[in-house]
Amino acid sequence: MGVKDSLTQKLRDAFTPESLEVIDESNLHEGHAGHSGRSESHFRVNIVSGAFAGKSRIDRHRMVNDLLAAELAGGVHALALKAKAPGEA
C-alpha cells in the first residue's frame, strides 16, 4: 500500500468523513529543500467530518497530526490540511 492510500485509510477509519480528498503534491516540490527525490512526500488533505464539530482549527490539526504522527516522523515531509465540520465546507 502506498503512502497516499495509507493516509486515506487512516483518516477514513478515524474520522468517518463526509468527504475526504488526499492529494499527492510531491511533484510540485521537486528541487526544493526537504524534497528527497522520492514520490509521496508532500500531501494536501481536505476533510469534512463530524468529529471536528465544536473544535478549534488548532485542535482539528492536532487530531490529524496525532493520527498521522508515524508518517510525519517518517517519509511525509509536508502536510497541508483543511479540516472542517459538516456545514462549514
PDB file of N, CA, C and O in Angstrom, chain B, residues numbered from 101:
ATOM      1  N   MET B 101       0.858  -1.180   0.000  1.00  0.00           N
ATOM      2  CA  MET B 101       0.000   0.000   0.000  1.00  0.00           C
ATOM      3  C   MET B 101       0.900   1.238   0.000  1.00  0.00           C
ATOM      4  O   MET B 101       1.864   1.309   0.762  1.00  0.00           O
ATOM      5  N   GLY B 102       0.589   2.193  -0.840  1.00  0.00           N
ATOM      6  CA  GLY B 102       1.346   3.431  -0.917  1.00  0.00           C
ATOM      7  C   GLY B 102       1.008   4.377   0.230  1.00  0.00           C
ATOM      8  O   GLY B 102       0.051   4.156   0.972  1.00  0.00           O
ATOM      9  N   VAL B 103       1.793   5.414   0.359  1.00  0.00           N
ATOM     10  CA  VAL B 103       1.598   6.389   1.436  1.00  0.00           C
ATOM     11  C   VAL B 103       0.232   7.064   1.310  1.00  0.00           C
ATOM     12  O   VAL B 103      -0.482   7.200   2.303  1.00  0.00           O
ATOM     13  N   LYS B 104      -0.132   7.482   0.118  1.00  0.00           N
ATOM     14  CA  LYS B 104      -1.424   8.140  -0.081  1.00  0.00           C
ATOM     15  C   LYS B 104      -2.567   7.231   0.357  1.00  0.00           C
ATOM     16  O   LYS B 104      -3.483   7.674   1.049  1.00  0.00           O
ATOM     17  N   ASP B 105      -2.516   5.973  -0.038  1.00  0.00           N
ATOM     18  CA  ASP B 105      -3.564   5.029   0.333  1.00  0.00           C
ATOM     19  C   ASP B 105      -3.597   4.807   1.843  1.00  0.00           C
ATOM     20  O   ASP B 105      -4.669   4.698   2.438  1.00  0.00           O
ATOM     21  N   SER B 106      -2.426   4.742   2.451  1.00  0.00           N
ATOM     22  CA  SER B 106      -2.343   4.561   3.901  1.00  0.00           C
ATOM     23  C   SER B 106      -2.935   5.753   4.640  1.00  0.00           C
ATOM     24  O   SER B 106      -3.696   5.580   5.593  1.00  0.00           O
ATOM     25  N   LEU B 107      -2.588   6.967   4.202  1.00  0.00           N
ATOM     26  CA  LEU B 107      -3.145   8.179   4.814  1.00  0.00           C
ATOM     27  C   LEU B 107      -4.668   8.193   4.677  1.00  0.00           C
ATOM     28  O   LEU B 107      -5.388   8.481   5.632  1.00  0.00           O
ATOM     29  N   THR B 108      -5.136   7.878   3.485  1.00  0.00           N
ATOM     30  CA  THR B 108      -6.571   7.878   3.214  1.00  0.00           C
ATOM     31  C   THR B 108      -7.291   6.894   4.132  1.00  0.00           C
ATOM     32  O   THR B 108      -8.316   7.230   4.725  1.00  0.00           O
ATOM     33  N   GLN B 109      -6.762   5.692   4.248  1.00  0.00           N
ATOM     34  CA  GLN B 109      -7.406   4.670   5.078  1.00  0.00           C
ATOM     35  C   GLN B 109      -7.422   5.075   6.549  1.00  0.00           C
ATOM     36  O   GLN B 109      -8.442   4.921   7.220  1.00  0.00           O
ATOM     37  N   LYS B 110      -6.316   5.586   7.049  1.00  0.00           N
ATOM     38  CA  LYS B 110      -6.255   6.013   8.453  1.00  0.00           C
ATOM     39  C   LYS B 110      -7.263   7.125   8.737  1.00  0.00           C
ATOM     40  O   LYS B 110      -7.961   7.094   9.750  1.00  0.00           O
ATOM     41  N   LEU B 111      -7.335   8.096   7.846  1.00  0.00           N
ATOM     42  CA  LEU B 111      -8.267   9.214   8.024  1.00  0.00           C
ATOM     43  C   LEU B 111      -9.717   8.732   7.968  1.00  0.00           C
ATOM     44  O   LEU B 111     -10.547   9.177   8.760  1.00  0.00           O
ATOM     45  N   ARG B 112     -10.021   7.837   7.046  1.00  0.00           N
ATOM     46  CA  ARG B 112     -11.382   7.284   6.953  1.00  0.00           C
ATOM     47  C   ARG B 112     -11.752   6.513   8.208  1.00  0.00           C
ATOM     48  O   ARG B 112     -12.846   6.681   8.747  1.00  0.00           O
ATOM     49  N   ASP B 113     -10.842   5.672   8.672  1.00  0.00           N
ATOM     50  CA  ASP B 113     -11.120   4.848   9.846  1.00  0.00           C
ATOM     51  C   ASP B 113     -11.307   5.692  11.101  1.00  0.00           C
ATOM     52  O   ASP B 113     -12.177   5.398  11.920  1.00  0.00           O
ATOM     53  N   ALA B 114     -10.505   6.730  11.260  1.00  0.00           N
ATOM     54  CA  ALA B 114     -10.526   7.532  12.485  1.00  0.00           C
ATOM     55  C   ALA B 114     -11.651   8.561  12.520  1.00  0.00           C
ATOM     56  O   ALA B 114     -12.232   8.806  13.577  1.00  0.00           O
ATOM     57  N   PHE B 115     -11.964   9.167  11.370  1.00  0.00           N
ATOM     58  CA  PHE B 115     -12.874  10.312  11.365  1.00  0.00           C
ATOM     59  C   PHE B 115     -14.185  10.090  10.619  1.00  0.00           C
ATOM     60  O   PHE B 115     -15.048  10.967  10.649  1.00  0.00           O
ATOM     61  N   THR B 116     -14.366   8.966   9.960  1.00  0.00           N
ATOM     62  CA  THR B 116     -15.576   8.678   9.186  1.00  0.00           C
ATOM     63  C   THR B 116     -16.055   9.948   8.453  1.00  0.00           C
ATOM     64  O   THR B 116     -17.157  10.436   8.703  1.00  0.00           O
ATOM     65  N   PRO B 117     -15.231  10.463   7.567  1.00  0.00           N
ATOM     66  CA  PRO B 117     -15.540  11.753   6.941  1.00  0.00           C
ATOM     67  C   PRO B 117     -16.712  11.711   5.959  1.00  0.00           C
ATOM     68  O   PRO B 117     -16.975  10.698   5.311  1.00  0.00           O
ATOM     69  N   GLU B 118     -17.402  12.848   5.876  1.00  0.00           N
ATOM     70  CA  GLU B 118     -18.423  13.033   4.837  1.00  0.00           C
ATOM     71  C   GLU B 118     -17.744  13.202   3.492  1.00  0.00           C
ATOM     72  O   GLU B 118     -18.249  12.748   2.465  1.00  0.00           O
ATOM     73  N   SER B 119     -16.599  13.857   3.507  1.00  0.00           N
ATOM     74  CA  SER B 119     -15.796  13.970   2.292  1.00  0.00           C
ATOM     75  C   SER B 119     -14.330  13.965   2.682  1.00  0.00           C
ATOM     76  O   SER B 119     -13.953  14.447   3.750  1.00  0.00           O
ATOM     77  N   LEU B 120     -13.510  13.412   1.798  1.00  0.00           N
ATOM     78  CA  LEU B 120     -12.081  13.305   2.039  1.00  0.00           C
ATOM     79  C   LEU B 120     -11.358  13.346   0.707  1.00  0.00           C
ATOM     80  O   LEU B 120     -11.693  12.615  -0.225  1.00  0.00           O
ATOM     81  N   GLU B 121     -10.373  14.205   0.635  1.00  0.00           N
ATOM     82  CA  GLU B 121      -9.530  14.314  -0.549  1.00  0.00           C
ATOM     83  C   GLU B 121      -8.080  14.335  -0.064  1.00  0.00           C
ATOM     84  O   GLU B 121      -7.689  15.218   0.699  1.00  0.00           O
ATOM     85  N   VAL B 122      -7.293  13.370  -0.507  1.00  0.00           N
ATOM     86  CA  VAL B 122      -5.873  13.303  -0.195  1.00  0.00           C
ATOM     87  C   VAL B 122      -5.135  13.449  -1.525  1.00  0.00           C
ATOM     88  O   VAL B 122      -5.256  12.604  -2.412  1.00  0.00           O
ATOM     89  N   ILE B 123      -4.376  14.522  -1.647  1.00  0.00           N
ATOM     90  CA  ILE B 123      -3.717  14.849  -2.912  1.00  0.00           C
ATOM     91  C   ILE B 123      -2.203  14.780  -2.723  1.00  0.00           C
ATOM     92  O   ILE B 123      -1.650  15.428  -1.835  1.00  0.00           O
ATOM     93  N   ASP B 124      -1.546  13.998  -3.556  1.00  0.00           N
ATOM     94  CA  ASP B 124      -0.093  13.907  -3.544  1.00  0.00           C
ATOM     95  C   ASP B 124       0.453  15.067  -4.378  1.00  0.00           C
ATOM     96  O   ASP B 124       0.299  15.087  -5.599  1.00  0.00           O
ATOM     97  N   GLU B 125       1.090  16.029  -3.713  1.00  0.00           N
ATOM     98  CA  GLU B 125       1.654  17.200  -4.393  1.00  0.00           C
ATOM     99  C   GLU B 125       3.179  17.133  -4.462  1.00  0.00           C
ATOM    100  O   GLU B 125       3.836  18.153  -4.673  1.00  0.00           O
ATOM    101  N   SER B 126       3.734  15.956  -4.289  1.00  0.00           N
ATOM    102  CA  SER B 126       5.185  15.796  -4.237  1.00  0.00           C
ATOM    103  C   SER B 126       5.876  16.344  -5.486  1.00  0.00           C
ATOM    104  O   SER B 126       6.946  16.946  -5.395  1.00  0.00           O
ATOM    105  N   ASN B 127       5.265  16.134  -6.642  1.00  0.00           N
ATOM    106  CA  ASN B 127       5.874  16.588  -7.892  1.00  0.00           C
ATOM    107  C   ASN B 127       6.025  18.100  -7.948  1.00  0.00           C
ATOM    108  O   ASN B 127       6.861  18.603  -8.699  1.00  0.00           O
ATOM    109  N   LEU B 128       5.236  18.837  -7.172  1.00  0.00           N
ATOM    110  CA  LEU B 128       5.318  20.300  -7.162  1.00  0.00           C
ATOM    111  C   LEU B 128       6.521  20.799  -6.371  1.00  0.00           C
ATOM    112  O   LEU B 128       6.848  21.984  -6.428  1.00  0.00           O
ATOM    113  N   HIS B 129       7.177  19.914  -5.639  1.00  0.00           N
ATOM    114  CA  HIS B 129       8.260  20.311  -4.740  1.00  0.00           C
ATOM    115  C   HIS B 129       9.621  19.803  -5.172  1.00  0.00           C
ATOM    116  O   HIS B 129      10.586  19.896  -4.413  1.00  0.00           O
ATOM    117  N   GLU B 130       9.714  19.272  -6.370  1.00  0.00           N
ATOM    118  CA  GLU B 130      10.996  18.781  -6.865  1.00  0.00           C
ATOM    119  C   GLU B 130      11.995  19.932  -6.891  1.00  0.00           C
ATOM    120  O   GLU B 130      11.703  21.018  -7.392  1.00  0.00           O
ATOM    121  N   GLY B 131      13.180  19.671  -6.341  1.00  0.00           N
ATOM    122  CA  GLY B 131      14.231  20.685  -6.308  1.00  0.00           C
ATOM    123  C   GLY B 131      14.183  21.589  -5.095  1.00  0.00           C
ATOM    124  O   GLY B 131      15.114  22.364  -4.878  1.00  0.00           O
ATOM    125  N   HIS B 132      13.118  21.517  -4.289  1.00  0.00           N
ATOM    126  CA  HIS B 132      13.002  22.348  -3.087  1.00  0.00           C
ATOM    127  C   HIS B 132      13.679  21.664  -1.908  1.00  0.00           C
ATOM    128  O   HIS B 132      13.841  20.443  -1.894  1.00  0.00           O
ATOM    129  N   ALA B 133      14.067  22.454  -0.930  1.00  0.00           N
ATOM    130  CA  ALA B 133      14.621  21.899   0.309  1.00  0.00           C
ATOM    131  C   ALA B 133      13.587  20.970   0.931  1.00  0.00           C
ATOM    132  O   ALA B 133      12.396  21.281   0.938  1.00  0.00           O
ATOM    133  N   GLY B 134      14.024  19.859   1.439  1.00  0.00           N
ATOM    134  CA  GLY B 134      13.121  18.906   2.071  1.00  0.00           C
ATOM    135  C   GLY B 134      12.569  17.865   1.127  1.00  0.00           C
ATOM    136  O   GLY B 134      11.993  16.873   1.573  1.00  0.00           O
ATOM    137  N   HIS B 135      12.729  18.066  -0.158  1.00  0.00           N
ATOM    138  CA  HIS B 135      12.259  17.072  -1.119  1.00  0.00           C
ATOM    139  C   HIS B 135      13.377  16.071  -1.342  1.00  0.00           C
ATOM    140  O   HIS B 135      14.469  16.433  -1.779  1.00  0.00           O
ATOM    141  N   SER B 136      13.105  14.838  -1.046  1.00  0.00           N
ATOM    142  CA  SER B 136      14.134  13.802  -1.085  1.00  0.00           C
ATOM    143  C   SER B 136      14.307  13.180  -2.465  1.00  0.00           C
ATOM    144  O   SER B 136      15.181  12.335  -2.656  1.00  0.00           O
ATOM    145  N   GLY B 137      13.495  13.583  -3.417  1.00  0.00           N
ATOM    146  CA  GLY B 137      13.527  12.947  -4.726  1.00  0.00           C
ATOM    147  C   GLY B 137      12.542  11.797  -4.828  1.00  0.00           C
ATOM    148  O   GLY B 137      12.256  11.307  -5.921  1.00  0.00           O
ATOM    149  N   ARG B 138      12.023  11.365  -3.675  1.00  0.00           N
ATOM    150  CA  ARG B 138      11.016  10.296  -3.662  1.00  0.00           C
ATOM    151  C   ARG B 138       9.642  10.907  -3.931  1.00  0.00           C
ATOM    152  O   ARG B 138       9.407  12.096  -3.713  1.00  0.00           O
ATOM    153  N   SER B 139       8.768  10.066  -4.402  1.00  0.00           N
ATOM    154  CA  SER B 139       7.381  10.494  -4.518  1.00  0.00           C
ATOM    155  C   SER B 139       6.716  10.305  -3.162  1.00  0.00           C
ATOM    156  O   SER B 139       7.307   9.719  -2.255  1.00  0.00           O
ATOM    157  N   GLU B 140       5.523  10.785  -3.023  1.00  0.00           N
ATOM    158  CA  GLU B 140       4.704  10.626  -1.827  1.00  0.00           C
ATOM    159  C   GLU B 140       5.366  11.204  -0.569  1.00  0.00           C
ATOM    160  O   GLU B 140       5.498  10.525   0.450  1.00  0.00           O
ATOM    161  N   SER B 141       5.775  12.464  -0.667  1.00  0.00           N
ATOM    162  CA  SER B 141       6.380  13.135   0.480  1.00  0.00           C
ATOM    163  C   SER B 141       5.630  14.404   0.873  1.00  0.00           C
ATOM    164  O   SER B 141       5.770  14.874   2.002  1.00  0.00           O
ATOM    165  N   HIS B 142       4.844  14.959  -0.031  1.00  0.00           N
ATOM    166  CA  HIS B 142       4.107  16.202   0.206  1.00  0.00           C
ATOM    167  C   HIS B 142       2.624  15.969  -0.124  1.00  0.00           C
ATOM    168  O   HIS B 142       2.282  15.540  -1.226  1.00  0.00           O
ATOM    169  N   PHE B 143       1.757  16.258   0.846  1.00  0.00           N
ATOM    170  CA  PHE B 143       0.324  15.994   0.651  1.00  0.00           C
ATOM    171  C   PHE B 143      -0.529  17.180   1.054  1.00  0.00           C
ATOM    172  O   PHE B 143      -0.158  17.989   1.905  1.00  0.00           O
ATOM    173  N   ARG B 144      -1.690  17.256   0.409  1.00  0.00           N
ATOM    174  CA  ARG B 144      -2.743  18.203   0.771  1.00  0.00           C
ATOM    175  C   ARG B 144      -3.962  17.360   1.122  1.00  0.00           C
ATOM    176  O   ARG B 144      -4.359  16.482   0.356  1.00  0.00           O
ATOM    177  N   VAL B 145      -4.559  17.633   2.293  1.00  0.00           N
ATOM    178  CA  VAL B 145      -5.728  16.895   2.751  1.00  0.00           C
ATOM    179  C   VAL B 145      -6.880  17.871   2.977  1.00  0.00           C
ATOM    180  O   VAL B 145      -6.736  18.865   3.690  1.00  0.00           O
ATOM    181  N   ASN B 146      -8.008  17.580   2.370  1.00  0.00           N
ATOM    182  CA  ASN B 146      -9.259  18.299   2.611  1.00  0.00           C
ATOM    183  C   ASN B 146     -10.231  17.278   3.190  1.00  0.00           C
ATOM    184  O   ASN B 146     -10.555  16.280   2.547  1.00  0.00           O
ATOM    185  N   ILE B 147     -10.690  17.539   4.410  1.00  0.00           N
ATOM    186  CA  ILE B 147     -11.540  16.575   5.089  1.00  0.00           C
ATOM    187  C   ILE B 147     -12.694  17.293   5.776  1.00  0.00           C
ATOM    188  O   ILE B 147     -12.509  18.342   6.393  1.00  0.00           O
ATOM    189  N   VAL B 148     -13.880  16.717   5.661  1.00  0.00           N
ATOM    190  CA  VAL B 148     -15.071  17.209   6.363  1.00  0.00           C
ATOM    191  C   VAL B 148     -15.596  16.055   7.202  1.00  0.00           C
ATOM    192  O   VAL B 148     -15.941  14.995   6.680  1.00  0.00           O
ATOM    193  N   SER B 149     -15.651  16.281   8.525  1.00  0.00           N
ATOM    194  CA  SER B 149     -16.065  15.212   9.433  1.00  0.00           C
ATOM    195  C   SER B 149     -16.777  15.789  10.646  1.00  0.00           C
ATOM    196  O   SER B 149     -16.420  16.856  11.145  1.00  0.00           O
ATOM    197  N   GLY B 150     -17.791  15.067  11.110  1.00  0.00           N
ATOM    198  CA  GLY B 150     -18.486  15.440  12.335  1.00  0.00           C
ATOM    199  C   GLY B 150     -17.567  15.410  13.550  1.00  0.00           C
ATOM    200  O   GLY B 150     -17.864  16.041  14.565  1.00  0.00           O
ATOM    201  N   ALA B 151     -16.463  14.690  13.459  1.00  0.00           N
ATOM    202  CA  ALA B 151     -15.502  14.626  14.567  1.00  0.00           C
ATOM    203  C   ALA B 151     -14.884  15.989  14.858  1.00  0.00           C
ATOM    204  O   ALA B 151     -14.335  16.198  15.940  1.00  0.00           O
ATOM    205  N   PHE B 152     -14.966  16.916  13.910  1.00  0.00           N
ATOM    206  CA  PHE B 152     -14.369  18.238  14.084  1.00  0.00           C
ATOM    207  C   PHE B 152     -15.362  19.275  14.610  1.00  0.00           C
ATOM    208  O   PHE B 152     -14.976  20.411  14.886  1.00  0.00           O
ATOM    209  N   ALA B 153     -16.623  18.903  14.752  1.00  0.00           N
ATOM    210  CA  ALA B 153     -17.645  19.844  15.226  1.00  0.00           C
ATOM    211  C   ALA B 153     -17.281  20.356  16.619  1.00  0.00           C
ATOM    212  O   ALA B 153     -16.951  19.574  17.511  1.00  0.00           O
ATOM    213  N   GLY B 154     -17.345  21.663  16.792  1.00  0.00           N
ATOM    214  CA  GLY B 154     -17.071  22.287  18.083  1.00  0.00           C
ATOM    215  C   GLY B 154     -15.603  22.382  18.437  1.00  0.00           C
ATOM    216  O   GLY B 154     -15.257  22.835  19.529  1.00  0.00           O
ATOM    217  N   LYS B 155     -14.733  21.961  17.531  1.00  0.00           N
ATOM    218  CA  LYS B 155     -13.286  22.005  17.773  1.00  0.00           C
ATOM    219  C   LYS B 155     -12.674  23.215  17.066  1.00  0.00           C
ATOM    220  O   LYS B 155     -13.130  23.628  16.001  1.00  0.00           O
ATOM    221  N   SER B 156     -11.638  23.767  17.681  1.00  0.00           N
ATOM    222  CA  SER B 156     -10.924  24.871  17.040  1.00  0.00           C
ATOM    223  C   SER B 156     -10.088  24.330  15.883  1.00  0.00           C
ATOM    224  O   SER B 156      -9.871  23.124  15.771  1.00  0.00           O
ATOM    225  N   ARG B 157      -9.629  25.227  15.037  1.00  0.00           N
ATOM    226  CA  ARG B 157      -8.774  24.829  13.921  1.00  0.00           C
ATOM    227  C   ARG B 157      -7.507  24.142  14.434  1.00  0.00           C
ATOM    228  O   ARG B 157      -7.060  23.146  13.865  1.00  0.00           O
ATOM    229  N   ILE B 158      -6.947  24.668  15.486  1.00  0.00           N
ATOM    230  CA  ILE B 158      -5.731  24.071  16.057  1.00  0.00           C
ATOM    231  C   ILE B 158      -6.015  22.661  16.580  1.00  0.00           C
ATOM    232  O   ILE B 158      -5.227  21.744  16.348  1.00  0.00           O
ATOM    233  N   ASP B 159      -7.124  22.488  17.275  1.00  0.00           N
ATOM    234  CA  ASP B 159      -7.473  21.159  17.788  1.00  0.00           C
ATOM    235  C   ASP B 159      -7.697  20.165  16.647  1.00  0.00           C
ATOM    236  O   ASP B 159      -7.311  19.002  16.757  1.00  0.00           O
ATOM    237  N   ARG B 160      -8.304  20.604  15.578  1.00  0.00           N
ATOM    238  CA  ARG B 160      -8.529  19.734  14.416  1.00  0.00           C
ATOM    239  C   ARG B 160      -7.197  19.289  13.817  1.00  0.00           C
ATOM    240  O   ARG B 160      -7.008  18.118  13.489  1.00  0.00           O
ATOM    241  N   HIS B 161      -6.284  20.242  13.683  1.00  0.00           N
ATOM    242  CA  HIS B 161      -4.970  19.920  13.127  1.00  0.00           C
ATOM    243  C   HIS B 161      -4.222  18.967  14.054  1.00  0.00           C
ATOM    244  O   HIS B 161      -3.555  18.041  13.593  1.00  0.00           O
ATOM    245  N   ARG B 162      -4.333  19.192  15.347  1.00  0.00           N
ATOM    246  CA  ARG B 162      -3.685  18.290  16.307  1.00  0.00           C
ATOM    247  C   ARG B 162      -4.247  16.879  16.198  1.00  0.00           C
ATOM    248  O   ARG B 162      -3.496  15.907  16.278  1.00  0.00           O
ATOM    249  N   MET B 163      -5.551  16.757  16.017  1.00  0.00           N
ATOM    250  CA  MET B 163      -6.179  15.443  15.883  1.00  0.00           C
ATOM    251  C   MET B 163      -5.597  14.688  14.684  1.00  0.00           C
ATOM    252  O   MET B 163      -5.253  13.510  14.783  1.00  0.00           O
ATOM    253  N   VAL B 164      -5.493  15.384  13.560  1.00  0.00           N
ATOM    254  CA  VAL B 164      -4.968  14.757  12.346  1.00  0.00           C
ATOM    255  C   VAL B 164      -3.471  14.475  12.504  1.00  0.00           C
ATOM    256  O   VAL B 164      -3.000  13.394  12.153  1.00  0.00           O
ATOM    257  N   ASN B 165      -2.731  15.445  13.029  1.00  0.00           N
ATOM    258  CA  ASN B 165      -1.286  15.249  13.201  1.00  0.00           C
ATOM    259  C   ASN B 165      -0.980  14.105  14.164  1.00  0.00           C
ATOM    260  O   ASN B 165      -0.040  13.343  13.939  1.00  0.00           O
ATOM    261  N   ASP B 166      -1.760  13.981  15.228  1.00  0.00           N
ATOM    262  CA  ASP B 166      -1.570  12.867  16.162  1.00  0.00           C
ATOM    263  C   ASP B 166      -1.829  11.530  15.471  1.00  0.00           C
ATOM    264  O   ASP B 166      -1.086  10.569  15.672  1.00  0.00           O
ATOM    265  N   LEU B 167      -2.867  11.471  14.672  1.00  0.00           N
ATOM    266  CA  LEU B 167      -3.205  10.249  13.948  1.00  0.00           C
ATOM    267  C   LEU B 167      -2.090   9.853  12.976  1.00  0.00           C
ATOM    268  O   LEU B 167      -1.767   8.674  12.833  1.00  0.00           O
ATOM    269  N   LEU B 168      -1.516  10.845  12.318  1.00  0.00           N
ATOM    270  CA  LEU B 168      -0.529  10.591  11.270  1.00  0.00           C
ATOM    271  C   LEU B 168       0.905  10.802  11.762  1.00  0.00           C
ATOM    272  O   LEU B 168       1.805  11.024  10.952  1.00  0.00           O
ATOM    273  N   ALA B 169       1.124  10.736  13.056  1.00  0.00           N
ATOM    274  CA  ALA B 169       2.444  11.017  13.648  1.00  0.00           C
ATOM    275  C   ALA B 169       3.548  10.140  13.055  1.00  0.00           C
ATOM    276  O   ALA B 169       4.644  10.633  12.788  1.00  0.00           O
ATOM    277  N   ALA B 170       3.283   8.875  12.849  1.00  0.00           N
ATOM    278  CA  ALA B 170       4.309   7.975  12.308  1.00  0.00           C
ATOM    279  C   ALA B 170       4.708   8.394  10.894  1.00  0.00           C
ATOM    280  O   ALA B 170       5.890   8.373  10.549  1.00  0.00           O
ATOM    281  N   GLU B 171       3.738   8.768  10.089  1.00  0.00           N
ATOM    282  CA  GLU B 171       4.021   9.184   8.717  1.00  0.00           C
ATOM    283  C   GLU B 171       4.778  10.509   8.706  1.00  0.00           C
ATOM    284  O   GLU B 171       5.702  10.692   7.914  1.00  0.00           O
ATOM    285  N   LEU B 172       4.389  11.428   9.579  1.00  0.00           N
ATOM    286  CA  LEU B 172       5.043  12.736   9.639  1.00  0.00           C
ATOM    287  C   LEU B 172       6.470  12.620  10.176  1.00  0.00           C
ATOM    288  O   LEU B 172       7.330  13.427   9.824  1.00  0.00           O
ATOM    289  N   ALA B 173       6.722  11.636  11.012  1.00  0.00           N
ATOM    290  CA  ALA B 173       8.075  11.406  11.526  1.00  0.00           C
ATOM    291  C   ALA B 173       8.928  10.646  10.515  1.00  0.00           C
ATOM    292  O   ALA B 173      10.154  10.609  10.620  1.00  0.00           O
ATOM    293  N   GLY B 174       8.264  10.043   9.540  1.00  0.00           N
ATOM    294  CA  GLY B 174       8.974   9.242   8.545  1.00  0.00           C
ATOM    295  C   GLY B 174       9.075   9.965   7.220  1.00  0.00           C
ATOM    296  O   GLY B 174       9.709  11.016   7.125  1.00  0.00           O
ATOM    297  N   GLY B 175       8.452   9.406   6.201  1.00  0.00           N
ATOM    298  CA  GLY B 175       8.622   9.893   4.837  1.00  0.00           C
ATOM    299  C   GLY B 175       7.799  11.090   4.424  1.00  0.00           C
ATOM    300  O   GLY B 175       8.099  11.706   3.401  1.00  0.00           O
ATOM    301  N   VAL B 176       6.767  11.448   5.178  1.00  0.00           N
ATOM    302  CA  VAL B 176       5.938  12.591   4.795  1.00  0.00           C
ATOM    303  C   VAL B 176       6.601  13.866   5.310  1.00  0.00           C
ATOM    304  O   VAL B 176       6.716  14.081   6.517  1.00  0.00           O
ATOM    305  N   HIS B 177       7.030  14.699   4.379  1.00  0.00           N
ATOM    306  CA  HIS B 177       7.741  15.928   4.720  1.00  0.00           C
ATOM    307  C   HIS B 177       6.786  17.088   4.982  1.00  0.00           C
ATOM    308  O   HIS B 177       7.066  17.943   5.822  1.00  0.00           O
ATOM    309  N   ALA B 178       5.659  17.125   4.269  1.00  0.00           N
ATOM    310  CA  ALA B 178       4.743  18.257   4.392  1.00  0.00           C
ATOM    311  C   ALA B 178       3.298  17.788   4.275  1.00  0.00           C
ATOM    312  O   ALA B 178       2.970  16.906   3.480  1.00  0.00           O
ATOM    313  N   LEU B 179       2.442  18.407   5.095  1.00  0.00           N
ATOM    314  CA  LEU B 179       1.014  18.102   5.080  1.00  0.00           C
ATOM    315  C   LEU B 179       0.238  19.411   5.187  1.00  0.00           C
ATOM    316  O   LEU B 179       0.242  20.060   6.233  1.00  0.00           O
ATOM    317  N   ALA B 180      -0.423  19.790   4.102  1.00  0.00           N
ATOM    318  CA  ALA B 180      -1.306  20.954   4.106  1.00  0.00           C
ATOM    319  C   ALA B 180      -2.700  20.431   4.426  1.00  0.00           C
ATOM    320  O   ALA B 180      -3.148  19.458   3.819  1.00  0.00           O
ATOM    321  N   LEU B 181      -3.384  21.057   5.362  1.00  0.00           N
ATOM    322  CA  LEU B 181      -4.625  20.492   5.876  1.00  0.00           C
ATOM    323  C   LEU B 181      -5.743  21.516   5.961  1.00  0.00           C
ATOM    324  O   LEU B 181      -5.563  22.618   6.479  1.00  0.00           O
ATOM    325  N   LYS B 182      -6.906  21.130   5.440  1.00  0.00           N
ATOM    326  CA  LYS B 182      -8.161  21.858   5.664  1.00  0.00           C
ATOM    327  C   LYS B 182      -9.108  20.853   6.301  1.00  0.00           C
ATOM    328  O   LYS B 182      -9.547  19.902   5.654  1.00  0.00           O
ATOM    329  N   ALA B 183      -9.420  21.073   7.578  1.00  0.00           N
ATOM    330  CA  ALA B 183     -10.302  20.176   8.323  1.00  0.00           C
ATOM    331  C   ALA B 183     -11.528  20.966   8.732  1.00  0.00           C
ATOM    332  O   ALA B 183     -11.417  21.951   9.462  1.00  0.00           O
ATOM    333  N   LYS B 184     -12.686  20.551   8.274  1.00  0.00           N
ATOM    334  CA  LYS B 184     -13.933  21.261   8.534  1.00  0.00           C
ATOM    335  C   LYS B 184     -14.965  20.321   9.109  1.00  0.00           C
ATOM    336  O   LYS B 184     -14.898  19.107   8.918  1.00  0.00           O
ATOM    337  N   ALA B 185     -15.912  20.890   9.811  1.00  0.00           N
ATOM    338  CA  ALA B 185     -17.075  20.159  10.287  1.00  0.00           C
ATOM    339  C   ALA B 185     -18.171  20.287   9.221  1.00  0.00           C
ATOM    340  O   ALA B 185     -18.139  21.224   8.423  1.00  0.00           O
ATOM    341  N   PRO B 186     -19.126  19.374   9.194  1.00  0.00           N
ATOM    342  CA  PRO B 186     -20.229  19.494   8.245  1.00  0.00           C
ATOM    343  C   PRO B 186     -20.913  20.860   8.382  1.00  0.00           C
ATOM    344  O   PRO B 186     -21.100  21.366   9.488  1.00  0.00           O
ATOM    345  N   GLY B 187     -21.273  21.429   7.263  1.00  0.00           N
ATOM    346  CA  GLY B 187     -21.911  22.735   7.249  1.00  0.00           C
ATOM    347  C   GLY B 187     -20.935  23.889   7.141  1.00  0.00           C
ATOM    348  O   GLY B 187     -21.345  25.022   6.887  1.00  0.00           O
ATOM    349  N   GLU B 188     -19.654  23.623   7.328  1.00  0.00           N
ATOM    350  CA  GLU B 188     -18.638  24.657   7.209  1.00  0.00           C
ATOM    351  C   GLU B 188     -18.011  24.689   5.828  1.00  0.00           C
ATOM    352  O   GLU B 188     -17.409  25.686   5.429  1.00  0.00           O
ATOM    353  N   ALA B 189     -18.155  23.606   5.112  1.00  0.00           N
ATOM    354  CA  ALA B 189     -17.466  23.484   3.814  1.00  0.00           C
ATOM    355  C   ALA B 189     -18.080  24.377   2.752  1.00  0.00           C
ATOM    356  O   ALA B 189     -17.616  24.388   1.612  1.00  0.00           O
TER     357      ALA B 189
END
